[in-house]
């Protein structure tokens, strides 16, 4: 049997010493703190576990054979009196959902009866669809596995901060009428070159996800769907005018009767770096009876995953 290399021996001995000192200190204090360093020895190899990482020393090949950090495993392979380093991506062992990241989508809305034809009182909200964008920062997710021996079915609870831009570009100014209802006032004296309504919500989805493994465990097709609810953060309008070659702009950040609470359903699917999403609100854009009855939706893709 070959001896452990001198460097590996020092490393293992040093870590073992630290472990022993740490354990003795804990015993003296009679504490219940778990050791952060653990050393396991057997005739074939010595393994050092520390803070989620692992170092393995093969007692027969006189070399450090593997260093594991998270799902990355670095293997030192000795052959023909020379060594080489190989990195191996470990397979998924626990269910992990697909939600966190940055979404980019296109906004729209439907009138009652799932029609895109706006009611007469909602004509001032006629959209410029290609410029009506949403940007979502999906900053939190918690994955819940549903299987004991597999990792392909589960649920995802998430949180996101999403900005919705509704670009109208027409000559109607969004404002409140004398009764306090949201309406559109025709602008007759100036030309409107840019007109939009912007809202932002903190959304909380609860999605059921199903994954289909491919020949590589790390690359899976997935599809998820479920309800979501959100709370209004803020909303405002922005209008850019052109009058005799001179541009001016106005912002209104007051009460627009925007619905303070939204809820609906969301669907997400993808494979590797190609990921799409769609959402539809069962709640209206404006509060009931305070504006046109419009149900927002968004369709887009994920730019970056965290």
C-alpha positions, 0 to 999 in steps of 0.5 A: 500500500502506498503512503499518503503524500507528505502534503496531503498528510500535513493537510489532513493532520492539520485539519484533524488537529483543528477538529480535535481542538474545536471538539475539546473546547466544545466539551469544556464549554459543554455546548451543543454546537455541531463540529464544522469539520469532520474527518473519516478514515478507513483503510482505502481513503481519508475524507475531510468534510467541511462546510458543505465541501469534501476532500478525499485522499486516496491512501493507495495512489498517493494523491488527493483524488477529489475535492467537492464543492457544492455540485462541482467535483474536482478530480486529480488524476495521476497517470504516467507520472503526471497529474491532470485536473478534471471537473465533474458536474454532480447530478441533481439529488434534490428537486429544484424548481425554475423560477428565480431570474429576470423575465422580459415580456409583452403586456396586454389585456382582455375585456370581459368575455376573453375578447381583445376588443375594448369596450367604448369606455376603454378606448383610451387604453388602446395599446401599442403592444410591441412597446408595452413591456414587463420586466420581472425580477424573480428574486426568491424561490423555495422548492418543495419535493413531492417524491421520496426517491426521485426529484422530478415533481414538486412545487415552487413558492416564489417572490418577484418584483414586476414592472408593467408598462402599458404604452398607448401612444394616443391623444388621450390623457389618463386622469380622473373625472368628476366622479373619481373614475379613471377615464381618458381626456382627449388632448386637442392642443398638443400632439402626444408622442409618448403615453404610458401607464406603469405599475409595479407589483410584488407577486407571490406564485405557488407553482406545481412543476414537472421535470423530464430528465434527458440524457444529462441529469442537469438538463431537463425540460420543465413545465410549471403552472399555478396561481399567483397573487400580488400587491401594488407597489406604485403606479404612474403615468408619463406623457410626452408632448410635441408642440411646435417642435418643442417637446415636454413631458408630464408625470402623474403619480397620484391615485389612478384607481389601480387595483391594489391587489392582483391575482391570476394564473401563471405557466412557465416552461423551458429547456436549458437556456430557452425558457418561456412564461405566460400569466393572466389576471383574474383581477382587473387593472382598475378597481371594480367600477372605477375604470374600464373592465380590463384583465391584464396578461403577459407573455415572454421569456426568461433572460437570466436564471439565478 
